Amino acid sequence: MRKKSDTVRYMAKQIKAKIARGDDRTNWDKADAATGAKLEDSIGADVDDAQNEPDWTNSVAGIPARKDHINIRVDHDVLQWFRSNGKGYQTLMNNVLRAFVQTRQQGENTKSR
């Protein structure tokens, strides 16, 4: 299945034509007014910029487990709830199942002691 994308592609000629028509949405006055200090400040304020060592406390070492392809029947309302969480709902379903299995395995370990 082809993925949906909101990316629009233009040829160089099309871009030049858009700029000539005034379709360019760049605020050039603001861009020209930006000084090096303002740029450094905005970079420093970016929460997504990795300026420090990443926090590896929640990382998982190793190669991800192999996935098996299956067909499964799930109640409609359950599937709708997972799908309503957006992209990655199958991964979310897998994580919920994994958490369930881990709690059952922990219960088995405590019973066998």
Phi, psi and omega in degrees: 000136180282134181284143176282145180217145176258011178283132178249134181249139178231149172280160181303320179298319180294321179295314179299321179294320178297317179296318180297325179281349182089017179278001179287123182264009180285135177272089186291330177297317179293320180295319180292330182281347182290126177261169178300320180295319179296321179295316179298320179296317180292325177293318180295331181276351182287115182290339181274349181284127182274083180272335181252173176297134180297153176276109184261011185295331180259013182282158179240124181276147174106179181273138179301150180298149178294141180259142174253139178271124178225163169250130184224144177262125183234144177305142185302314182294327178293313179297319179298322179296315179295317179296329181293344177279000173091198183301140180092017183295330179291323176295320177298317178299318179298319180295321178295316178296320179298316179298320178298313181298318181296321178293323178291321178294322177296320178296321178294322181293322180287330179289325185282352182280000000 
